[in-house]
Amino acid sequence: MARVFLPQQLHRLTGGAAQLDVVVDDYRGLMADLDRRFPGFRHAIEQDFALVIDGDIINDPLLEAIPADSEIHFLHRLGGG
């Protein structure tokens, strides 16, 4: 079971939950599970948050596998220029 850690900005989407346990195989499964549990979750994070799996920032996570014992974090993207 993977554990998802959510930053403060996302707690409003999860009813205040800061950590969630998920059983998924990949990023698409993760998004489907979180969106099922918290309708609108996927849409709310698509542009503004990056995915981190076990300390590695994943820039294009669409096909990314998620090992069962992973730590998953969503980090607010930083703008710059």
MMTF fields as JSON, N, C-alpha, C and O atoms, coordinates in Angstrom:
{
  "mmtfVersion": "1.0.0",
  "mmtfProducer": "UNKNOWN",
  "numBonds": 323,
  "numAtoms": 324,
  "numGroups": 81,
  "numChains": 1,
  "numModels": 1,
  "chainsPerModel": [1],
  "groupsPerChain": [81],
  "chainIdList": ["A"],
  "bondAtomList": [4, 2, 8, 6, 12, 10, 16, 14, 20, 18, 24, 22, 28, 26, 32, 30, 36, 34, 40, 38, 44, 42, 48, 46, 52, 50, 56, 54, 60, 58, 64, 62, 68, 66, 72, 70, 76, 74, 80, 78, 84, 82, 88, 86, 92, 90, 96, 94, 100, 98, 104, 102, 108, 106, 112, 110, 116, 114, 120, 118, 124, 122, 128, 126, 132, 130, 136, 134, 140, 138, 144, 142, 148, 146, 152, 150, 156, 154, 160, 158, 164, 162, 168, 166, 172, 170, 176, 174, 180, 178, 184, 182, 188, 186, 192, 190, 196, 194, 200, 198, 204, 202, 208, 206, 212, 210, 216, 214, 220, 218, 224, 222, 228, 226, 232, 230, 236, 234, 240, 238, 244, 242, 248, 246, 252, 250, 256, 254, 260, 258, 264, 262, 268, 266, 272, 270, 276, 274, 280, 278, 284, 282, 288, 286, 292, 290, 296, 294, 300, 298, 304, 302, 308, 306, 312, 310, 316, 314, 320, 318],
  "bondOrderList": [1, 1, 1, 1, 1, 1, 1, 1, 1, 1, 1, 1, 1, 1, 1, 1, 1, 1, 1, 1, 1, 1, 1, 1, 1, 1, 1, 1, 1, 1, 1, 1, 1, 1, 1, 1, 1, 1, 1, 1, 1, 1, 1, 1, 1, 1, 1, 1, 1, 1, 1, 1, 1, 1, 1, 1, 1, 1, 1, 1, 1, 1, 1, 1, 1, 1, 1, 1, 1, 1, 1, 1, 1, 1, 1, 1, 1, 1, 1, 1],
  "groupList": [{"groupName": "MET", "atomNameList": ["N", "CA", "C", "O"], "elementList": ["N", "C", "C", "O"], "formalChargeList": [0, 0, 0, 0], "bondAtomList": [1, 0, 2, 1, 3, 2], "bondOrderList": [1, 1, 2], "singleLetterCode": "M", "chemCompType": "L-PEPTIDE LINKING"}, {"groupName": "ALA", "atomNameList": ["N", "CA", "C", "O"], "elementList": ["N", "C", "C", "O"], "formalChargeList": [0, 0, 0, 0], "bondAtomList": [1, 0, 2, 1, 3, 2], "bondOrderList": [1, 1, 2], "singleLetterCode": "A", "chemCompType": "L-PEPTIDE LINKING"}, {"groupName": "ARG", "atomNameList": ["N", "CA", "C", "O"], "elementList": ["N", "C", "C", "O"], "formalChargeList": [0, 0, 0, 0], "bondAtomList": [1, 0, 2, 1, 3, 2], "bondOrderList": [1, 1, 2], "singleLetterCode": "R", "chemCompType": "L-PEPTIDE LINKING"}, {"groupName": "VAL", "atomNameList": ["N", "CA", "C", "O"], "elementList": ["N", "C", "C", "O"], "formalChargeList": [0, 0, 0, 0], "bondAtomList": [1, 0, 2, 1, 3, 2], "bondOrderList": [1, 1, 2], "singleLetterCode": "V", "chemCompType": "L-PEPTIDE LINKING"}, {"groupName": "PHE", "atomNameList": ["N", "CA", "C", "O"], "elementList": ["N", "C", "C", "O"], "formalChargeList": [0, 0, 0, 0], "bondAtomList": [1, 0, 2, 1, 3, 2], "bondOrderList": [1, 1, 2], "singleLetterCode": "F", "chemCompType": "L-PEPTIDE LINKING"}, {"groupName": "LEU", "atomNameList": ["N", "CA", "C", "O"], "elementList": ["N", "C", "C", "O"], "formalChargeList": [0, 0, 0, 0], "bondAtomList": [1, 0, 2, 1, 3, 2], "bondOrderList": [1, 1, 2], "singleLetterCode": "L", "chemCompType": "L-PEPTIDE LINKING"}, {"groupName": "PRO", "atomNameList": ["N", "CA", "C", "O"], "elementList": ["N", "C", "C", "O"], "formalChargeList": [0, 0, 0, 0], "bondAtomList": [1, 0, 2, 1, 3, 2], "bondOrderList": [1, 1, 2], "singleLetterCode": "P", "chemCompType": "L-PEPTIDE LINKING"}, {"groupName": "GLN", "atomNameList": ["N", "CA", "C", "O"], "elementList": ["N", "C", "C", "O"], "formalChargeList": [0, 0, 0, 0], "bondAtomList": [1, 0, 2, 1, 3, 2], "bondOrderList": [1, 1, 2], "singleLetterCode": "Q", "chemCompType": "L-PEPTIDE LINKING"}, {"groupName": "HIS", "atomNameList": ["N", "CA", "C", "O"], "elementList": ["N", "C", "C", "O"], "formalChargeList": [0, 0, 0, 0], "bondAtomList": [1, 0, 2, 1, 3, 2], "bondOrderList": [1, 1, 2], "singleLetterCode": "H", "chemCompType": "L-PEPTIDE LINKING"}, {"groupName": "THR", "atomNameList": ["N", "CA", "C", "O"], "elementList": ["N", "C", "C", "O"], "formalChargeList": [0, 0, 0, 0], "bondAtomList": [1, 0, 2, 1, 3, 2], "bondOrderList": [1, 1, 2], "singleLetterCode": "T", "chemCompType": "L-PEPTIDE LINKING"}, {"groupName": "GLY", "atomNameList": ["N", "CA", "C", "O"], "elementList": ["N", "C", "C", "O"], "formalChargeList": [0, 0, 0, 0], "bondAtomList": [1, 0, 2, 1, 3, 2], "bondOrderList": [1, 1, 2], "singleLetterCode": "G", "chemCompType": "PEPTIDE LINKING"}, {"groupName": "ASP", "atomNameList": ["N", "CA", "C", "O"], "elementList": ["N", "C", "C", "O"], "formalChargeList": [0, 0, 0, 0], "bondAtomList": [1, 0, 2, 1, 3, 2], "bondOrderList": [1, 1, 2], "singleLetterCode": "D", "chemCompType": "L-PEPTIDE LINKING"}, {"groupName": "TYR", "atomNameList": ["N", "CA", "C", "O"], "elementList": ["N", "C", "C", "O"], "formalChargeList": [0, 0, 0, 0], "bondAtomList": [1, 0, 2, 1, 3, 2], "bondOrderList": [1, 1, 2], "singleLetterCode": "Y", "chemCompType": "L-PEPTIDE LINKING"}, {"groupName": "ILE", "atomNameList": ["N", "CA", "C", "O"], "elementList": ["N", "C", "C", "O"], "formalChargeList": [0, 0, 0, 0], "bondAtomList": [1, 0, 2, 1, 3, 2], "bondOrderList": [1, 1, 2], "singleLetterCode": "I", "chemCompType": "L-PEPTIDE LINKING"}, {"groupName": "GLU", "atomNameList": ["N", "CA", "C", "O"], "elementList": ["N", "C", "C", "O"], "formalChargeList": [0, 0, 0, 0], "bondAtomList": [1, 0, 2, 1, 3, 2], "bondOrderList": [1, 1, 2], "singleLetterCode": "E", "chemCompType": "L-PEPTIDE LINKING"}, {"groupName": "ASN", "atomNameList": ["N", "CA", "C", "O"], "elementList": ["N", "C", "C", "O"], "formalChargeList": [0, 0, 0, 0], "bondAtomList": [1, 0, 2, 1, 3, 2], "bondOrderList": [1, 1, 2], "singleLetterCode": "N", "chemCompType": "L-PEPTIDE LINKING"}, {"groupName": "SER", "atomNameList": ["N", "CA", "C", "O"], "elementList": ["N", "C", "C", "O"], "formalChargeList": [0, 0, 0, 0], "bondAtomList": [1, 0, 2, 1, 3, 2], "bondOrderList": [1, 1, 2], "singleLetterCode": "S", "chemCompType": "L-PEPTIDE LINKING"}],
  "groupTypeList": [0, 1, 2, 3, 4, 5, 6, 7, 7, 5, 8, 2, 5, 9, 10, 10, 1, 1, 7, 5, 11, 3, 3, 3, 11, 11, 12, 2, 10, 5, 0, 1, 11, 5, 11, 2, 2, 4, 6, 10, 4, 2, 8, 1, 13, 14, 7, 11, 4, 1, 5, 3, 13, 11, 10, 11, 13, 13, 15, 11, 6, 5, 5, 14, 1, 13, 6, 1, 11, 16, 14, 13, 8, 4, 5, 8, 2, 5, 10, 10, 10],
  "groupIdList": [1, 2, 3, 4, 5, 6, 7, 8, 9, 10, 11, 12, 13, 14, 15, 16, 17, 18, 19, 20, 21, 22, 23, 24, 25, 26, 27, 28, 29, 30, 31, 32, 33, 34, 35, 36, 37, 38, 39, 40, 41, 42, 43, 44, 45, 46, 47, 48, 49, 50, 51, 52, 53, 54, 55, 56, 57, 58, 59, 60, 61, 62, 63, 64, 65, 66, 67, 68, 69, 70, 71, 72, 73, 74, 75, 76, 77, 78, 79, 80, 81],
  "secStructList": [7, 3, 3, 3, 3, 7, 7, 4, 4, 4, 4, 4, 4, 6, 6, 6, 7, 1, 3, 3, 3, 3, 7, 7, 1, 5, 2, 2, 2, 2, 2, 2, 2, 2, 2, 2, 2, 1, 6, 6, 2, 2, 2, 2, 2, 6, 6, 6, 3, 3, 3, 3, 3, 6, 6, 3, 3, 3, 1, 1, 7, 6, 6, 7, 5, 7, 7, 6, 6, 7, 3, 3, 3, 3, 3, 3, 7, 7, 7, 7, 7],
  "xCoordList": [0.844, 0.0, 0.893, 1.785, 0.645, 1.406, 0.766, -0.433, 1.584, 1.094, 1.259, 2.339, 0.169, 0.149, 0.183, -0.627, 1.129, 1.253, 0.814, 1.321, -0.123, -0.691, -0.276, -0.301, 0.11, 0.438, -0.832, -1.943, -0.652, -1.76, -2.756, -3.962, -2.267, -3.151, -4.185, -5.231, -3.917, -4.829, -5.758, -6.659, -5.562, -6.399, -7.869, -8.745, -8.151, -9.543, -10.245, -11.467, -9.476, -10.062, -10.348, -11.175, -9.654, -9.732, -10.416, -10.273, -11.145, -11.825, -10.862, -11.19, -9.678, -8.679, -7.629, -6.692, -7.758, -6.781, -5.428, -5.345, -4.373, -3.017, -2.282, -1.312, -2.737, -2.131, -3.239, -4.292, -2.968, -3.929, -3.184, -2.054, -3.798, -3.248, -3.991, -5.215, -3.236, -3.838, -3.239, -2.09, -4.039, -3.582, -3.804, -4.912, -2.739, -2.805, -1.547, -0.555, -1.593, -0.434, 0.343, 1.551, -0.369, 0.278, -0.402, -1.373, 0.138, -0.376, -1.842, -2.632, -2.199, -3.599, -4.529, -5.616, -4.105, -4.893, -4.978, -6.019, -3.873, -3.85, -4.846, -5.633, -4.807, -5.711, -7.165, -8.045, -7.424, -8.793, -9.284, -10.425, -8.424, -8.806, -9.057, -10.066, -8.142, -8.299, -9.493, -10.186, -9.736, -10.869, -12.191, -13.207, -12.183, -13.389, -13.689, -14.839, -12.631, -12.799, -13.082, -13.827, -12.483, -12.597, -12.898, -11.979, -14.162, -14.524, -13.927, -14.029, -13.304, -12.663, -11.186, -10.512, -10.66, -9.249, -8.331, -7.456, -8.523, -7.647, -7.622, -6.551, -8.767, -8.847, -8.136, -7.481, -8.259, -7.686, -6.162, -5.538, -5.553, -4.089, -3.363, -2.14, -4.07, -3.44, -2.356, -1.271, -2.609, -1.665, -0.696, 0.414, -1.095, -0.34, 0.537, 1.319, 0.423, 1.16, 1.994, 1.571, 3.181, 4.078, 3.977, 3.667, 4.238, 4.215, 5.625, 6.561, 5.772, 7.049, 6.811, 5.961, 7.581, 7.478, 8.82, 9.837, 8.819, 10.029, 11.188, 12.331, 10.875, 11.893, 12.255, 13.041, 11.712, 12.001, 10.841, 9.699, 11.145, 10.124, 9.866, 10.792, 8.608, 8.212, 7.545, 6.455, 8.208, 7.691, 6.516, 5.622, 6.502, 5.418, 4.942, 5.359, 4.074, 3.756, 2.712, 2.4, 2.157, 1.005, 1.156, 0.206, 2.306, 2.508, 3.377, 3.825, 3.611, 4.508, 3.921, 2.79, 4.714, 4.32, 4.49, 5.352, 3.665, 3.749, 3.905, 2.939, 5.132, 5.343, 4.482, 4.147, 4.137, 3.2, 3.644, 2.797, 4.937, 5.417, 5.925, 6.739, 5.456, 5.942, 5.426, 4.383, 6.21, 5.768, 5.512, 6.393, 4.305, 3.903, 3.609, 2.899, 4.171, 3.937, 3.453, 3.852, 2.6, 2.217, 2.818, 2.538, 3.645, 4.308, 3.803, 3.655, 3.541, 3.106, 4.234, 5.373, 3.919, 4.932, 5.325, 4.504, 6.586, 7.095, 7.176, 7.651, 6.723, 6.825, 8.119, 8.72, 8.532, 9.763, 9.96, 9.143, 11.049, 11.261, 12.47, 12.775],
  "yCoordList": [-1.168, 0.0, 1.236, 1.368, 2.14, 3.382, 4.42, 4.381, 5.332, 6.405, 7.738, 8.062, 8.508, 9.814, 10.886, 10.878, 11.809, 12.94, 14.192, 14.484, 14.925, 16.087, 17.374, 17.454, 18.394, 19.685, 20.377, 20.023, 21.333, 22.075, 22.589, 22.578, 23.044, 23.611, 22.604, 23.008, 21.302, 20.28, 19.706, 18.932, 20.062, 19.519, 19.881, 19.132, 21.01, 21.417, 20.445, 20.308, 19.771, 18.818, 17.465, 16.699, 17.176, 15.845, 15.865, 14.925, 16.915, 17.005, 17.132, 16.745, 17.669, 17.882, 16.797, 16.932, 15.725, 14.635, 15.083, 15.67, 14.799, 15.138, 13.936, 14.103, 12.732, 11.496, 10.534, 10.46, 9.8, 8.816, 7.546, 7.61, 6.419, 5.158, 4.768, 4.876, 4.312, 3.918, 2.6, 2.278, 1.851, 0.621, 0.833, 0.656, 1.213, 1.508, 0.971, 0.684, 0.839, 0.356, 1.467, 1.357, 2.552, 3.611, 4.951, 5.042, 5.989, 7.344, 7.465, 8.099, 6.867, 6.949, 6.311, 6.826, 5.196, 4.563, 5.435, 5.503, 6.102, 7.006, 8.142, 8.446, 8.767, 9.88, 9.409, 10.11, 8.246, 7.724, 7.465, 7.785, 6.886, 6.588, 7.87, 7.986, 8.834, 10.076, 10.885, 11.518, 10.867, 11.602, 10.925, 11.6, 9.609, 8.891, 9.22, 9.447, 9.243, 9.516, 10.984, 11.322, 11.846, 13.296, 13.935, 14.408, 13.961, 14.484, 15.865, 16.772, 16.003, 17.257, 17.308, 18.269, 16.3, 16.305, 16.436, 17.301, 15.59, 15.585, 16.963, 17.495, 17.523, 18.834, 19.905, 20.785, 19.84, 20.858, 20.836, 21.866, 19.682, 19.615, 19.573, 19.717, 19.382, 19.151, 20.154, 19.751, 21.419, 22.431, 22.913, 23.339, 22.854, 23.529, 22.635, 23.142, 21.311, 20.427, 19.408, 18.883, 19.141, 18.128, 16.874, 16.944, 15.744, 14.461, 14.065, 14.185, 13.593, 13.087, 11.674, 11.445, 10.728, 9.342, 8.94, 8.937, 8.606, 8.196, 9.169, 8.758, 10.465, 11.502, 11.941, 12.876, 11.301, 11.669, 12.474, 12.014, 13.69, 14.515, 13.956, 13.771, 13.69, 13.108, 14.204, 14.669, 14.614, 15.709, 15.305, 16.116, 14.08, 13.608, 12.265, 11.215, 12.288, 11.061, 10.145, 9.105, 10.488, 9.772, 8.254, 7.557, 7.723, 6.276, 5.753, 4.607, 6.597, 6.244, 5.153, 5.259, 4.101, 3.035, 3.53, 4.362, 3.012, 3.369, 2.074, 1.331, 1.802, 0.602, 0.617, 1.679, -0.555, -0.695, 0.005, 0.464, 0.101, 0.681, 2.114, 2.581, 2.802, 4.145, 5.213, 5.073, 6.299, 7.551, 8.51, 8.766, 9.034, 9.933, 11.3, 11.425, 12.32, 13.69, 14.504, 14.252, 15.473, 16.46, 17.785, 18.259, 18.367, 19.637, 20.736, 20.542, 21.885, 23.031, 23.429, 23.604, 23.572, 23.979, 25.431, 26.263, 25.708, 27.064, 27.688, 27.059, 28.893, 29.613, 30.388, 30.673, 30.719, 31.497, 31.944, 31.694, 32.597, 33.037, 33.851, 34.293],
  "zCoordList": [0.0, 0.0, 0.0, 0.838, -0.95, -1.029, -0.114, 0.159, 0.343, 1.208, 0.49, -0.004, 0.439, -0.205, 0.871, 1.797, 0.74, 1.658, 0.911, -0.171, 1.485, 0.816, 1.511, 2.739, 0.726, 1.327, 1.825, 1.431, 2.664, 3.276, 2.248, 2.498, 1.084, 0.068, -0.439, -0.948, -0.31, -0.822, 0.246, -0.079, 1.48, 2.557, 2.373, 2.805, 1.744, 1.51, 0.565, 0.608, -0.284, -1.234, -0.596, -1.09, 0.509, 1.12, 2.48, 3.262, 2.762, 4.046, 5.208, 6.33, 4.956, 5.999, 6.109, 6.896, 5.345, 5.427, 4.879, 3.8, 5.637, 5.23, 4.641, 3.902, 4.963, 4.464, 4.062, 4.696, 2.99, 2.505, 2.117, 1.633, 2.321, 1.846, 0.575, 0.5, -0.423, -1.699, -2.16, -1.858, -2.894, -3.54, -5.03, -5.537, -5.723, -7.157, -7.825, -7.157, -9.142, -9.899, -10.576, -10.789, -10.917, -11.679, -11.417, -10.665, -12.059, -11.86, -12.264, -11.564, -13.376, -13.818, -12.793, -12.532, -12.214, -11.167, -9.923, -9.268, -9.604, -8.456, -8.647, -7.75, -9.82, -10.081, -10.095, -9.593, -10.656, -10.67, -9.248, -8.914, -8.412, -7.032, -6.246, -5.55, -6.355, -5.6, -6.088, -5.291, -7.399, -7.936, -7.565, -7.4, -7.433, -6.997, -5.539, -5.165, -4.716, -3.291, -3.012, -2.092, -3.814, -3.624, -4.973, -5.642, -5.392, -6.71, -6.972, -6.145, -8.138, -8.513, -8.19, -8.563, -7.506, -7.098, -8.306, -8.329, -9.299, -10.488, -11.14, -11.433, -11.363, -12.014, -11.184, -11.743, -9.879, -8.995, -8.981, -8.727, -9.248, -9.142, -10.478, -10.504, -11.587, -12.882, -13.243, -13.66, -13.099, -13.553, -12.482, -12.801, -11.237, -10.19, -9.32, -8.515, -9.465, -8.574, -9.341, -10.371, -8.822, -9.381, -8.524, -7.334, -9.135, -8.439, -8.037, -8.827, -6.809, -6.317, -5.802, -4.942, -6.346, -5.896, -5.305, -5.999, -4.042, -3.325, -3.536, -3.733, -3.493, -3.575, -4.978, -5.134, -6.008, -7.394, -7.968, -7.975, -8.453, -9.087, -10.474, -11.264, -10.762, -12.041, -12.869, -12.533, -13.953, -14.767, -15.649, -15.891, -16.126, -16.99, -16.442, -16.932, -15.434, -14.698, -15.333, -14.754, -16.5, -17.038, -17.023, -16.663, -17.398, -17.459, -16.318, -16.345, -15.318, -14.217, -13.321, -12.848, -13.098, -12.172, -10.737, -10.452, -9.849, -8.432, -7.638, -7.463, -7.151, -6.34, -5.079, -4.554, -4.611, -3.491, -2.214, -1.448, -1.965, -0.714, -0.883, -0.086, -1.897, -2.22, -1.275, -0.637, -1.212, -0.597, -1.742, -2.563, -1.79, -2.864, -2.267, -1.269, -2.903, -2.468, -3.657, -4.793, -3.396, -4.392, -3.926, -2.825, -4.785, -4.458, -5.367, -6.573, -4.784, -5.566, -6.499, -6.065, -7.789, -8.78, -8.541, -8.157, -8.776, -8.659, -10.041, -10.986, -10.155, -11.424, -11.468, -10.432, -12.632, -12.744, -14.178, -15.065, -14.355, -15.732, -15.892, -17.0]
}
